């Protein structure tokens, strides 16, 4: 599955991570289990929110060093 990045969201938009509808780069994240042929449903999420969530997950599972160490 591939994610797409866009300069701004289509509206109406509320990011499921931060609960804000601010304008900025968003990714289309595929929703697993919604495949139909070559089509799949996707959710818009701010790129910054995706980076934050991934960074936090990496620290939690110990594959990234915390800053300042």
Secondary structure, DSSP 8 states (H G I E B T S, - for coil): ---EEESS--SS---TTT-----S-EEEEE-TT--BTTB--EEEEEHHHHHHHHHHHHHHTTSS--TT-
